[in-house]
Amino acid sequence: MSAEPPRRRPKDRKRQIVLQACDLFVELGYPNVTMTALAERVGITAGALYRHFATKSDLLDAVLRESFAGFDRTITETALEPAIDEAIDLVTPHPHVADLWDREVRYAEPGLRRKYVDTMRAWAAEFGRVLRAHRDDLDEGNEELLVWAMQSALACLGTSTIHATPAHRRAAVRAALLAIASAPLTPTGSAQYAPSGIRTPVSRRERLLLAAATQFATKGYQETSMAGIGAAADVTGPNLYGYFKSKAELLRAVYERGTHYLWITLDAAFARASTPHEALRLVTESYVEHSREWGSLEVGRSGEREVEAETRGAQREYAAEWIALVQEISPGLEPAAARLRVQIGLKVVNDLLRTPHVARYTSANTNLAAVVYAILTGTAVPRTP
């Protein structure tokens, strides 16, 4: 019997590792991925993996380089609609760039992180140039808000949190970009948003919830410790675990508090509104205020699957109210299209309130709500330059 020929390593093995690593980082989050798990996913030994990448940090760098390739390219079109189509064509082949930008870039080495921040700022500047040719009523702050809102909407082409066919996703993103570009805004002004917090609650439990919400949103769940939360809330020792037995229990309490806040403000908006349009406007404004106060905390990547499953179910139920309103305002709109409008609108809110140079102004809440309302209603149309 002749011996089996030796197995040859595929020529593109290194790229296959990068692609599988990208999928795992998006699925589980960078801190939750081990090199051993990645090797198993690729179908090689850990030793073989380390011959290609000495560290997980090196692998993250390779994933980011692959995903952000081409974003240093300028937009050649000057008119709004062709420029939007060109941007969509560029982003579409990079399905995970939004997830990596939102969640994983923070784990890159500082120099590399700065590089990708600069790349995205330069990409945003391209939209600024197009917007200035499209409308002449924007002050600097409003131009920046619209630019980053367009960036956020474009990211919906590939984010793993939105499920839709490529054609439906593209159509929804294109419509959102046109709506954003034409949204009516109030002047930015010079005043800066001053977050509340002059006083802190007497309740230790409440202080822990507020500190946890902030740290989970800004540092990430894995990088947040119970000790750090306790220190920020001035609750230490046995008192800390007397309120919450674990970090997972505290995460559940934060999500529950945020969800209850959403329902209370939605009910209040419905009680005040006399028309569907007014209800949608009030709900949008209340959501922006909620996200400002609760740090736009997204569900995912904590590793606490049971907690996240519960929260996603509650959030889907809440989003269904938005979808129903959008359909009531636009009766001919298919449910899937209404859902995409809502998903894009919510992502724009969450993204922009985590962008300090956009969120710092007192006008940010009002103008961001106006942008999202335009996305949801589809009433804004491109202007003639």
N, C-alpha and C positions, 0 to 999 in steps of 0.2 A: 504494500500500500504506500502510495507516494505521500510525502509530508505535505501538510497544508502550507500554502504560500504565506510568508509573513504578512501580518496586517500592516498596512501603510497608513501613516498619519495623514488625514486629509490636509490638502494644501491650505484650506481656509480655516483650519482649526482655531486659530487665534481669534478670528472674527466671529466664529460660532460661539466661542466662550463669551465674547463681549455682548453678543445679542442675547444669549441666555442669561447673562448677569443683569442686563438691562431689564429683562422680563421679571427676574426675581426681585430686583431692587424695587420695581414698581409694585409688584404683588405683595411683598412682605415689608418693605422698608429696609434701607441700607443697614441699620443696626441689627436687624433680625436675620440677616443672611450670613451664613458661614461659608468659608471656602470649601468645606467638606460637602455641604449641601449643594453648592454650585457644581462641584466635580461630579456628584451623582446625577445632577440634572443633565450635564453635558455627556455623561457616560464615560468618564475617564477617572483615573486615580487622582487623589489630592496631590501626589508628587508630580504628576504630569501637568496639573494646573499651575503649580508653583514654578514650573520651568518657563511658563509663559508670563506669569505675573507674580512678582515676589511678595506682594502684599495686597490686601483688599483695597487699600487706598490707591494703589497703582491701577487696579481694575476699575475703580470708580472713575478715575481720570480718563481711562480709555473709553468707558461708556459715555461720559460727558462729551468727549471729543467727537465721538461718532454721532451723537444725538444733536449737537449744536453745529455740525458741519454745514456751512453755507449761510449761516446767519450773519456773517460779516459782509454779505453781498448787499449792494444798494438796490433800492426799488427804482427801476428805470422809468416807469410810467409817472405822469404828473397829474392826470385827471383822476378823480376819486374812484370811479367804478373800475377802470382798468388797473389802477394801483391795488385795489382790494383783491381783484382776481389774481394779480401777480403774487401778492403776499400769500394768498390761499394756496396757490400752486407750490410755493416754496415750502410752506409749513407741512402740507399734507404728507410728504414722504417721511416725516419725523413724528411718528405717532405717540412717542412717549416723552417728547421734549417738555410738555407742560407738567407732567408728573415729576420729572426730574428737577425741573426748575422750582416747582412748588415745595418739594419735600427733601430732595436728596443733595442739591447743590450745597446746602449748609454743612455737609460732612466732608466736602473737599478741603484740601489744604488751603490756607488763607490766600496765597498767591493765585491759585487756580480759581478759587471762588471769586476773587476780584476780577479775574479775566472774564468770567462768564457774566458777571454783573455788568461789566463794561460793554460786552457784546450785546446784551439785551438793551442797554441804554442807547447804544448806537442804532440798533434796530428800531427802537421807539422813535428816535429822531427822524427816521425816514417817514414815519406817519405824520410827524409834526410838519414836515415840509409839504406833504400832500394836503393836510388840513388847512394850512395857511393859504394855499391856492384855492381851496374849496369855499372858505368863508373868512370874512375879514372882521368878525365881531368878537373874536376870542382874545382875552387877555392871556398872559403867560401861564397863570395858574390853571385856567380852564383848558387851554391847549394841552397842558400836561395831563390833566384829568382824562380828557378824551383819548389822548394817545395811549395811555396805560389801560384804559377801558377797552380799546381796540386790541391791544396786546392780549388782554385777558380773554376776550371773545374768540380771537384767533386760536388761543390755546385749546378751546373746546373742540377743535378739529381732531385732537388725538387723546385727550385726557381719558384715563381708564374709568373715571367716575360717570361718564356719559355713554350710554349704549344706543347706537342708532346706525342705520346703514350709511355708508360713505356719502351717497347722494343726498339723503335727508340731512345729514350733519352739515354738509357743505352749503346746502341751500339755507339752512337755519343760521349758520355763522355769517354767511354773506348778508342776509337780511339784517342781522344784528349789527354788523359793521356799518351798514348804511344808516341804520337808526341812530347809532352812537354818534356818527359824524354829523348828524343834523339835529341832535337833541338841543332843546332850548335851555340855556344856562343863565344864572344870575352872575353878576361880576364877582370875581374872587375876592377882591379887597385885600387888605394887608393884615387883618387880624388873624391870629393863629388859634387853633383849637386848644383849649386848656382842659385836659381830662379831669373828671371829678376825682376826688380822693383826698381832699383837704381833711375830711373826717374819715375815720374807719369805724366799722361797727363794733359795738361792745361784745357782741356774740362771738365766741371763739370759733364756733362751727362756721359762721358766716365768713369770718376772716380767712379760714382755711379754704373754703370754696372759692373765694375771690382770688387768693394767691395761687391756688391750683389751676384755675382757669387761665390766668395770665401765664404761668410757667409752662403749662402743657402747650399753649398756643405759640409761645415765643421760642421755647427751647426744645420742644418735642417731648413726648411721653417718656421715651427711653432715657433721655438725658436729665429728666426731672427726678429728684429724690424726695422722699417723705421728709427727710431732715431739712432740705432746702425749702420746701413748702412751709414747714413748721416755723423755720427761722423768719421767713418773710411775713408770716401771720403772727409772729410772736407767741406761738403755741409750741411748747417743747415738752420733752419727757413723756411720762405716762398720759398727760392730757391729750397729746397728739393722737395716740392710738385709741384713746377712749372715745373719740368722735368717729374715726374711720380706721378700721382694722387693717386695711391694706391700701396700696396705691390704686389697685383696681377698683376697690369700693369707692374711693374718692373720685376716680374717673367717672364711674357710673353716676355719682351724685352731681358732678359738674354737668354731665350731659342731661340729666333729668331736670336740673335747674334751668338750663338753657332752653330745653324743649317746653317746659311749663311757661317760661317767659314769652316764648313765641305764641303759644296758644292764648295766653291772657291778652296780649296786644292785638292778636287777630280778632278775638271776640270783641274787644273794645272798638276796633276799626269797623267791624260789621255793625255794631250797635249805633255808631255815629253816621254811617254812610247812608245816603238816600238813593244812590245809583251804583251799578257795578263799577263804573269808571272811578267814582269816588272811593269805593271800597278798595279797589286795587291800588289807588294812589296812597291811601292811608296805610294799607298793609305793607306796601313797599317802603314807605317812610319809617314805619315801626321796625321793619326788619333791618334797615340800615342802622337805626339807633341801637338795636339789639346787638348787631355785629360789632359796632363801635365799643360797646360796654363789655362784651364777652369775648373779645379777641378773635372773632371769626374762627372759632375752634372747629376744625374739620374732623369728621369721623374717619378713622383709618390709621393703619401703621402702628398701632399701639401694641399689637400682639394679643390684646384682650378680646378674643373673638366673640365671646358670649355678650360682653358689654356692647361691642360694636354692632352686633346683629340686632340687639334690642333697640339701639338708638337709630339705626338705619330704618327700621320699621316705623318708628315714631316720626321720623323726619319725612318718610314717604307719605305718611298720612297727612302731615302738615302741608307738604308741597301739593298734594291733591287739591287742596283748597285754592291755591294759586292757579292751578291748571283749570279748575272749573270756572274761575273768574275770567281767565283769558279766553276760554271758549265762549263764555256768555257775551263778552265784548266782541269777539270775532266768531260769529256762529258757524261760518263755513270752514273753520280751521279744524283739521284732523287732530284727534287726541295726541298722537305722537308728535306733531308739530308744536302743539301747545306745550307739551312737556319739555321739548327742546328749548323753547323760548324761556321757560321758567328756569331750567337748569343753567342756561347761559347767563340769565339775569342774576341768579344767586351767586354764581361763580364770580361775576364782575364785582359784586359787592364785597365778597370775602377777600378777593385779591387786592382790591384798591384800598381797603381799610387796613391791610397789612403793608401798604406802601407808604412809608412816613412822609415823603415829600409831596404826596398827593393828599393824604388824609389830614395834614396838619392844619388846614384852613377851616375856619368856622363855616364857610360856605360848602364844604365838602359833602356834608350829609344831604343838603338840599339838592345840590347839583348831581350827586351820585344817584339819588332817588329819581331825578328827572331822566337821567340816562337809562336807568333800569326800566322805568315806565315806558320809555320809547321802545326799548327792546320788546317788552311784553305786549304792547298794543300794536306794534308794527305800523304806527301812524307816521313816523318821521320818514321823509323821503329825501333823496339827494338834491341839493340845490344846484342850480346852473351856475358854474363859475363865472 
